[in-house]
Amino acid sequence: MPGWVVAGFEEYTKRMPREARIELVEIKPEKRGSGKSTQQIMEAERDRLLAAIPPQAMKVVLDERGKGMPTPQLASAMTEWMRSGRDVAFVIGGADGLHEDMRRSGDLLMSLSAMVLPHGLVRVILAEQLYRAISIIQNHPYHRE
């Protein structure tokens, strides 16, 4: 990832409280130009993603066709997730997107935007929104209220 992605992501993760820490788990992308079809590449990445997600974790799959969630609603969802005690895995697709099986296997299909965004940018936006949501949970002023 470019330095700005790493810096942006780290900026928000270091602000998160212990009870809502963010851990980044990256999978190795499948090599392009190896003679594999896009479908085969997406299948290999799906398998790596599924192997990286803890079995009992709630899977929130990020996709532009998913459900939009305003930040206060994300804060409410995070409150429930923290009460449940389950880990939550946010799944971000690679350069070719996510395999349909990955979208279907999620507990929640969520959209950060109706636009297609590069996965590095999604990483930063997601970290910022998780930080903003936890700030709401902790009763910090939210600029839209």
Buried (B, 14 or more C-beta within 10 A) or exposed (E): BEEEBBEBBBEBBEBBEEEBEBEEEEBEBBEEEEEBEEEEBBBBBBBBBBEEBEEEBBBBBBBBEBEEBEBBEBBBBBBEBBEEEEEBBBBBBBEBBBBEEBBEBBBBBBBBEEEEBEBBBBBBBBBBBBBBBBBBBEEEEEEEE
